[in-house]
Amino acid sequence: MGISQLLCEVRDRDYGGEQKAMAAAWAIHESTLSRWIRRERVPTSAWYDFLQRRLDISLAEVHAACQIERNGVARL
């Protein structure tokens, strides 16, 4: 599962589908989150620790999810 899908699941489950609320709770710019969700951008490794904490998954899982997006597998 790509990082976009993981983010969508958290947004829908924890924030009632409200991306703006999720971005505010995470203290990140809404456009950053939006680009990740729309697969326009993939988080860099600088974001991995942050995403690990927020998604409650391992660093290896964050890296793998981002790699899926980078490789285009999630778009098939």
C-alpha positions as CSV (number, residue, x, y, z in Angstrom):
1,M,0.0,0.0,0.0
2,G,1.4,3.4,-1.0
3,I,1.8,6.4,1.3
4,S,-1.1,8.1,-0.3
5,Q,-3.5,5.3,0.6
6,L,-2.2,5.2,4.1
7,L,-2.8,8.9,4.5
8,C,-6.3,8.7,3.0
9,E,-7.2,5.9,5.5
10,V,-6.0,8.0,8.5
11,R,-7.8,11.1,7.1
12,D,-11.1,9.3,6.7
13,R,-10.9,7.3,9.9
14,D,-9.5,9.9,12.3
15,Y,-10.5,13.2,10.8
16,G,-13.9,12.4,9.2
17,G,-12.4,12.8,5.7
18,E,-11.4,16.4,6.5
19,Q,-8.0,17.0,5.1
20,K,-7.8,20.5,6.5
21,A,-8.4,19.2,10.0
22,M,-5.8,16.5,9.6
23,A,-3.2,19.1,8.4
24,A,-4.0,21.4,11.3
25,A,-3.7,18.5,13.8
26,W,-0.4,17.4,12.3
27,A,0.8,21.0,12.1
28,I,1.8,20.8,8.5
29,H,0.7,22.9,5.6
30,E,-2.5,21.7,4.0
31,S,-1.0,21.9,0.5
32,T,1.8,19.5,1.5
33,L,-0.6,16.9,2.7
34,S,-2.8,17.5,-0.3
35,R,0.1,16.9,-2.7
36,W,1.0,13.6,-0.9
37,I,-2.6,12.4,-1.0
38,R,-3.0,13.3,-4.7
39,R,0.4,11.6,-5.5
40,E,1.8,14.8,-6.9
41,R,4.7,14.6,-4.4
42,V,6.2,11.8,-2.3
43,P,7.5,12.6,1.2
44,T,11.3,12.7,1.4
45,S,13.2,10.8,4.0
46,A,13.3,13.9,6.1
47,W,9.6,13.3,6.8
48,Y,9.9,9.6,7.6
49,D,10.2,10.0,11.4
50,F,7.2,12.4,11.5
51,L,5.2,10.0,9.4
52,Q,6.2,7.0,11.5
53,R,4.9,8.7,14.6
54,R,1.7,9.9,12.9
55,L,0.8,6.7,11.1
56,D,2.0,4.5,13.9
57,I,4.1,2.3,11.6
58,S,7.8,1.4,11.4
59,L,10.3,3.4,9.5
60,A,10.7,0.5,7.1
61,E,7.0,0.6,6.4
62,V,7.1,4.3,5.8
63,H,10.0,3.9,3.4
64,A,8.3,1.0,1.6
65,A,5.0,3.0,1.2
66,C,6.9,5.9,-0.2
67,Q,8.8,3.7,-2.6
68,I,5.6,2.3,-3.9
69,E,4.5,5.8,-4.9
70,R,7.9,6.6,-6.4
71,N,7.8,3.5,-8.5
72,G,4.3,4.2,-9.7
73,V,3.0,0.9,-8.4
74,A,0.1,2.5,-6.5
75,R,-1.1,4.2,-9.8
76,L,-1.8,0.9,-11.6
